[in-house]
Amino acid sequence: MREGELGRVAPSPALTAKCCDSIVKSVGAGPAEGPLKVITVRNVPDDLYRTLARLAERNRRSLQQQVLVLLEQARVYDRDSPVERARAMRRRFAGRALGDTVAEVRAERER
């Protein structure tokens, strides 16, 4: 075992392939959606390539599978930020009388 991998069980290649297939399907590519899309990345710095290759090897994935997994994880950044969600909530509740929660709790404690 390598340093930092104590107790880690590596998935089988079949499981890894199945996992990556499900990621590709969840992205929306496949027979029902038409042909799979292709992305070409040029001018990848050597250190970044080595990092990706190390991650792929550590996770028993091909470089392509590892990149797909990382892209899938990056989808979280497509969601609204917490600040945007808070603004939307403020707009939704604007004009409503929500009361003074602190005063209500104090009054409840004094009973």
PyMOL commands that set and color helices and strands:
alter all, ss='L'
color gray80, all
select helices_A, chain A and resi 13-27+31-33+46-58+63-78+82-93+101-110
alter helices_A, ss='H'
color red, helices_A
deselect
rebuild
show_as cartoon
